[in-house]
Amino acid sequence: MVARLKRRDFLGGLAMAAVLPSAATADDQAAIHRLYEGAKVEGKVVYFTSNDVIVSRESARAFALKFPGIEVEAYKIEPGPAMERIIGESSAGRLSCDVTDGPIAYTQLLFDRDLALAYPWTEVFGIDSGDALFGGRALYAYNLDCPIAYNTQLVARDAIRSWEDLTQPAWNGKVLLEARGIVFPLLALAWGEDKAYDYLKRLIANRPIIIKGGTQALEALAGGQGAAAVGGYGGRVMQFQKEGAPVEWARVSPVPAMIYTHMALKGAPHPNAAVLWAAWSIGREHLAALYAAQSFGRLSGPNISPLGVTMRDAGLDIVYESADAANMQRMLVKAGAMIGGLK
């Protein structure tokens, strides 16, 4: 699905003032002005994202107020298929995407092929240096947390006190397990690989129900197809709760959390608009739209989300993806292979 929005009825000067850091130099202002003028000529930016269309629609509306004259085309597509499409299009010389998102574990696919644009985000936009990752090839956008979730009609509150509980005989055949296994590379960072993959082996021995997709796993959980879920998203749990679903997330440490990045692409068909959108889309307005629609956001720092505050106040340990993208990818492939081998 595509979210489109175009606005050409605002003054460019107002847009520029709204995006510049307070300490912006004349050179910074000139650089962003050149980007904006170039982006207006390009007319649009194409964004591959795993977020719901409503997020893209609201973000596009806010972006248009800052940068009138630039249309946002946001295509909902999961990171794996998005990376495959980008790589295939680039090889064929017909790249359609300008900016894409995805967790660190997927970024190496683009880095290996030199498809991610390195840009001086801190120098030009004043973006915190800690949010400009991999030499400026990716921007830290938000976190996608994966706590243990459970069905409140089937599991008592506080019945799950540790990850180990789910390997016990009482949970045989009752756990929904997300097929890609993103949780386990993150647990490996907290526990060490031997312990994390031994845990996965014992969880598999307990005959879990395999479902591809974190949202799909939680939909199955809400429908009573399982009593607990591993690999679903805390934000989705909160959204489902608002809709009346009998789901909750367990206050168990550690909480695995992906670092979702935004990457502007080398060879993007709209290179100026790509840089403007990538820089803008990790800021407060995009994060506000994201949290309102999906309860996803940052779990720490100045832009911490309400869910992040809840986790902090509960004293939970959060384990974030490592900046070693190649290692994260290697561990993800290993976990996915183990789960995929389950019959």
N, C-alpha and C positions, 0 to 999 in steps of 0.2 A: 504494500500500500504506500501511497505517496501523499505527503502533506505539502501543499503549495501555498505560498503567500507572497504577494508583491506589493510594495508601497513606494511611490515615487513623489509623494506630495509633502515632504519635509525638507528643511534646509540641511545641506550636508554639514555646515558648520556646527549645528546642534549635535549631530551624530558624532562628530569628532570629539567634541568636548566631553561627551558622556563616556567615551571609552578610554581616554588618556589617563595614565596615572597622574596623581597630583604633582609629582616631581618631574614630569616629563620635560625633556629638553626640547629646544627648537628642532634639533635633528630628529628626535623621536616623533614630534608632531609632523614634520615634513615626510618622514618615512611612512607613517600611517596614512597621511593624506594621499601620498602616491598610491599606496595599496588600495585605498577606497576609490580613488579616481579610476584606477585600473579595473577594480571589481565592478564598478558601475558600467563600464564598457562591456565586461564579460556578461553581466546581467543576472547571473545566478550562481549558486553553489550546490553541488550534489553531495549528499551525506548518506553513507551507509551506516545504519544504527540498529542495535538490538532493542532500543526503547520503543514503547508503544507510540502509535501515531499521535495520540493526544499530546504527548510530551513535545514531539517535533512541531506540532501545530502551534502550541503556546510559545515555544522558544522562537519559532520563526516570526511570530507576531512581535515579540519583544525585540528581536534582532532588527526587524524592519524599522522600528522606531529609532534605533541607533544608526542604522545604515540603510536609509531609503534607497530604492532603486535596485536592490539585490534580491532576487527570488531564491527561496530555500526549497530544494527538492529533497525530501528525506524519505529514504526507502528502508522499510523495516526488514532486516535480514540478520540472522545470527552470525557471530564472529567467524566461525569455521567456514560456512558457505561464502561469507563476504570476502574472506582472504583468498579463497579459491577463485572466486570470480575476478578479483582485482589482479591476481597473478596471471590468470588466463587472458584477461583483456590486455594487460600490459605486454604479454608475450606476442599477442596478435597486433599490437600497435593501435589499439582502439579503446584506451582507458576512458571509462565514463564517470568514475567516481573522483571526487576531490578530497573528501575527508572521510575517515572511517573510525569506528570505535571498537574496543575489545580489550580483554584482560591482558596483562603482561605475558601470560603463557602463550598467547597467539602472536605477539608482536614480532617474534623472531622470524616468522614466516615472511614478513615483509623486509626485515633487516637483512636477511640472507640474500635477498634479491635487490637490495639497495633501492627499495621502492618508497621508503619513508623520507620525507623532506626534513633535513636538519635546518632549523631556523633560530635566530637569536631572540627568542621570546622575551627573555628577561630584559635585554637591552632595549628592545623596541617597545614592548607593551608593559614592562614593569611586572611581569609575572614572576612570582617567587621562584628562585633558582631551584628549590626543592621540588617544584612542580614541573620543571622542564627536564624530562628524563632522557637518558641515552643520548647525550650530546645534542639535545634539542630535537630529537626525532619523534618524541612522543610527549604528550602533556597529561599530567595526572588530573583526571576529571572527577571521579567519585569511586566509592567502594560498593562492591556487591557482596554482602555478607551471607554466609551459609550456616546458620546455627541448626542444630537438630530441631525438627518440627514434629508436632504430634497432633492427633485428633482428640479433642477434649471430651468427646462422647465415648471414646474407647480407652483413654489413658488419664489417670488421675493427675492433678497438678503436682509437680515436684516428684513424680514417680521416676522420671529420668534424671539421675544425679550425675552421670558421667557418660562419656562416649562408650566406655566398657560395657555399660548396661545392655546395649543393643546386641552384643555378642552372646548374651546368656540364652539358655534354652527357652525361656518364657517368651522370647521375641522371635522364635523360629517361624519364618514365613510371614512375618507381620511388618517387616521394614521395607519401605519403598526406597530404592537406591537409584540415584541419577546415573545414567550410563556413562557419561563422559569422565566422571571421577575427579572433577576439579578440586573437591574437598581434600583429597589425599596428598597431593603435592604440598598443600598448605599445612596439613597436619605433620607432614614430614619435616617442614621447617621448624615446627615446635618440638617434635618428638625425636627426630632423626628418621632416616628412611627405613631402617630395619624395623623399627617399632610401628611406623605408619603402615607399611605394606604387610606386616604380620597381622596388624589389626584388620586390614582389608580382607586378607585371606580368611580370617575367622568370621568376619561379617558375611562373606560369600558362603562360607560353610553353613551359615544359619539360614540359608535359602531365602534371600531377599527377593523382592519383586522389582525387576529392572525396568526403568522408564527413562526415556531420553528427554531431557529438558527439565530445568529447575521448576519452571511454572507448571509444566505438565505433571510433575511429581506431586506438587502441592494441590493441584486440581484432583488428582487421584486420592490424595490424603483427605481432602475435604469431603469426597464422596464415599469415604469409608473403605476404600480398597486396601488400605494399610493402616496400621496404628501409629506409625512414626515414619519420618522421611529424612533421608540424608542426601544433601545436595540441592535442597530447595532454598529459596531466598527469604531472609527475614522481612524485607520490605514487602514481598508478595504476601507473606503471612498476615501482615498488618492490613494490607488492602483487602484480602479475603475476609478478615474479621469485620471490616466495615460493611461488607456485603452480607454479613450474618453467617459466614461459614464457621464450623466448629473446629478451628485450628488455633494453635499457639506455638511459640518457640520456647525451647527449654533454656533456662539460665545456666548453661554449662560452658565451662572454659576448656580449651580455647575456642573462640569463635573464628573460623576461617573467613578471610575477607580478601576477595580479589581486588586488585587495583585496575579500574577501568581507565583506559587511555584514549585520547583522541589523537589521530595522526593525519597530518596533511600529506598528500602523496606527491612524489616526484612525477613530473609529467602530467599533473592534473590539468584537465581541460580549462579550468577556471582558477589559475594559480593565485591571483590576488584575493579573490573571494575565499579561496580555501584557507589562506592564512588568517584572514579576518574572522571567519567563522570558527576556526579551531581555537583561536585566542579567546574569542567572546564566549564560546560554549563551555568553558570550564569555570566561568564566573558565577556570581550569586544568582543572576536572573535565570540562567539555564538550570542551575541546581534547584532553585525554588520550584520551577515547573516540574522538574523530575521528581522531587519529593511529593509535591501535591498529587501527582498522577500515580506514582508507583512506590512511594516511601523509600526510594533509593537516595543516597547522598553520602557525604563524607562522614566518617566515623570518628574523626579527630580534627584538631586544628581550628582556625578561626571560623570556618564555614561548617562546623559540626552540625549534623542533622539531629532532629529530636530522637531518632532511633539511636544515634551515636551517644547522645546524652543518657538515654536509658541504660545502654550497655556500660557506660562509664560509671554511672551511679550505682549499678549493680556490682561493680568491682570485677567485671569480666575481663579476661585477657583476650586480646584480639591478635591473631597472627595474620600479617599481611603478606601478599606476594613479594618475593624477592626481586631485586633489580637485575638478577642474573636471568635474563629472559631465556637463554638457551637451556639452562638447567631446569627452569620451570616447564618449558616445553617437553624436555626429556621425561621429567617425572609425570607429566600429564599423559603422555603417550603410554607410559608404563601402566599407570592406573587404568586408563581406558582399555588397554589390552587385557588386563586381568579381569575386568568386569565383563568385557565382550566375550571372554572365553566361558562365561557361565552358561550352562545349558538348563 
